[in-house]
Amino acid sequence: KTQKALFYKVEAAYLAGFPAFVVIFNSDKDKKAVHPLESIFADVLDQVTKGKGSERHGATEGGKGLTFSEQPIMTITRYVGNGYPLGQAMKKLSEVPALMKHKGRDAAYKEILGAIAYAAAAALYLKED
């Protein structure tokens, strides 16, 4: 991934109300990532901004999408506490072995990304005032 392409992903996540991860690049021409988790976090952002949550909650009747902070992942958490996103993350992770067996690595990988998104929502909730 190029720095410019990743910038647009981070910008899209920010505009969607999702807290952007800081991504740092080496000065090499090939823009190699400095941390092995960079691609994982980029995939989480991609899933959150373009995946199920975005498809279900990204647009309202007026055409304006809900920010990440306005989506059920956060609003329900505010009502019932951090048990909600942490429980959802646990549920998703518990389904990974069966997904690996029946649907393959790609499905399992996407489920893990979803668990990371729920864990990030729990962290975001802790940072709210």
C-alpha positions in Angstrom: 0.0 0.0 0.0 1.2 3.4 -0.7 1.3 6.2 1.8 -1.2 8.2 -0.2 -3.7 5.3 -0.5 -3.4 4.6 3.3 -3.9 8.4 4.0 -7.2 8.2 2.1 -8.3 5.2 4.2 -7.4 7.0 7.4 -9.1 10.1 6.2 -12.3 8.1 5.3 -12.2 6.5 8.8 -11.9 9.9 10.4 -14.8 11.3 8.4 -16.9 8.3 9.4 -16.2 9.2 13.0 -13.8 6.3 13.7 -10.6 7.1 15.6 -7.8 7.0 13.1 -4.7 4.9 13.8 -1.4 6.7 13.3 0.6 5.0 10.5 4.3 5.8 10.1 6.4 4.9 7.1 10.1 4.5 6.5 11.7 7.0 4.1 12.5 4.1 1.7 11.1 4.4 -1.8 8.9 1.3 -1.4 7.2 2.8 1.7 7.6 -0.4 3.8 5.5 -0.4 7.0 7.5 0.0 10.2 5.2 -2.2 12.2 3.7 -5.6 11.2 0.3 -4.7 12.7 -0.1 -1.7 10.3 -1.8 -3.8 7.6 -4.1 -5.4 10.2 -5.3 -2.0 11.5 -5.7 -0.8 7.9 -7.9 -3.8 7.2 -10.0 -3.1 10.4 -10.5 0.5 9.2 -11.4 -0.7 5.8 -14.0 -3.1 7.2 -15.5 -0.5 9.6 -15.7 2.2 6.9 -16.8 -0.1 4.0 -18.1 -3.3 5.6 -21.2 -4.4 7.4 -21.4 -1.5 9.8 -21.0 1.0 7.1 -23.5 -0.7 4.8 -26.1 -1.0 7.6 -25.6 2.3 9.3 -23.6 4.5 6.9 -26.6 6.2 5.4 -29.8 7.5 6.9 -33.0 8.5 5.2 -31.7 12.0 4.7 -28.6 10.6 2.9 -26.2 11.6 5.7 -24.4 8.6 7.2 -24.0 7.9 10.9 -20.5 8.5 12.3 -18.9 5.5 14.1 -19.7 7.3 17.4 -23.4 7.4 16.4 -23.7 3.8 15.2 -25.2 1.1 17.5 -21.7 -0.3 18.3 -21.2 2.9 20.4 -24.7 3.9 21.3 -25.5 0.5 22.8 -22.2 0.6 24.7 -23.1 3.9 26.2 -26.5 2.5 27.5 -25.2 -0.9 28.8 -21.5 -0.4 29.3 -18.3 -2.0 28.0 -19.7 -5.6 28.5 -21.4 -5.1 25.1 -18.5 -4.6 22.8 -16.2 -6.9 24.8 -18.9 -9.7 24.7 -19.3 -9.2 21.0 -15.6 -9.4 20.4 -15.5 -12.6 22.5 -18.4 -14.1 20.5 -16.7 -13.3 17.2 -13.4 -14.8 18.3 -15.2 -18.0 19.5 -16.6 -18.4 16.0 -13.1 -18.3 14.3 -12.3 -22.1 14.6 -15.6 -23.1 13.0 -15.2 -20.5 10.2 -11.7 -21.8 9.5 -13.0 -25.3 9.2 -16.1 -24.5 7.1 -15.5 -21.3 5.2 -11.7 -20.9 5.2 -9.1 -18.4 6.2 -10.6 -15.4 4.6 -13.9 -15.7 6.6 -12.0 -16.3 9.8 -9.7 -13.3 9.1 -12.7 -11.0 8.6 -14.3 -12.3 11.8 -11.1 -11.5 13.7 -11.1 -8.0 12.2 -14.6 -7.6 13.5 -13.5 -8.6 16.9 -10.7 -6.0 16.8 -13.3 -3.3 15.8 -15.4 -4.2 18.8 -12.4 -4.1 21.1 -11.5 -0.7 19.6 -15.0 0.4 20.5 -14.5 -0.7 24.0 -11.3 1.3 24.2 -13.0 4.3 22.6 -15.7 4.1 25.2 -13.1 4.2 28.0 -11.6 7.4 26.5 -14.9 9.2 26.3 -15.6 11.9 28.9 
